[in-house]
Amino acid sequence: MKGKVVKCPRRGRGLGRKIVAGLFLCFLVAGVCLYLGQTMAFQEARKELLRLESQRDMLKKKSDLLKEESLLLHDHEYIEMQARKQLGMVRPGEILFFVGE
């Protein structure tokens, strides 16, 4: 057996492929986790934005009503009507009747 060369099978080649495949799988899983985390955070931020926009619209309507009432408070007839309605005030000689609402 002098001229014959016997080659040993490469054992490291299969191990190297497994390591590369394992690393690829780890990076893939990490990428999916990061993507899902960012997607969930984006959805939560979107829900919060919608909630805040709804709250803003409600507060704007309330502000508009208060501005309107503020303008009415300069009207003496409106002030008298509110005093009669809320405080039960009457003019001298008037009789107050309560009628169920």
Protein Blocks (a to p, Z undefined) as FASTA:
>chain_A
ZZpccddddfklmmmmmmmmmmmmmmmmmmmmmmmmmmmmmmmmmmmmmmmmmmmmmmmm
mmmmmmmmmmmmmpmklmmmmmmmmnopacehiacddddZZ
